[in-house]
Amino acid sequence: MFSGMSNHSIDSKGRIVLPAKFREELGESFYLARGFGNNCVQAMSSEQFDSISAKIMTLPADKAMALQYIFTATAVEVSPNAQGRVIIPQALREFAGLESDALVIGMNNRIEIWSKSRFDEYIASKQDTIAEALALLTF
């Protein structure tokens, strides 16, 4: 299970070093794809990618096709190099607005890679939703 948040740099070749604990959980190779509903990049294990892909295929054809265009078609299998870096393809970097600074966020069964400024804007826009969600929880 992925949790935590850390700041990372993306170099001029589009490479990022993911935290070692995340790389261990992801395995030797894993997938990067567009985020669902958010302008971020998702990183997930091959098993998670296969599970999501199988669920997409059970949807009505028009809905499955729509999700295949934004998820399956944008996905790329990657493997970290000896320094633990992976290349985020340019199309995914552009989609997420990733330039030099990024946030790597553990999200239970996947990782999200965000532009720091976009993440800050997203959280600011969700303050009411966060307050409502907290009110529903009982501790």
Summary of the structure (lengths in Angstrom):
residues: 139
radius of gyration: 15.6
end to end distance: 21.7
largest distance: 46.1
contacts: 383
relative contact order: 0.23
helix: 42%
strand: 27%
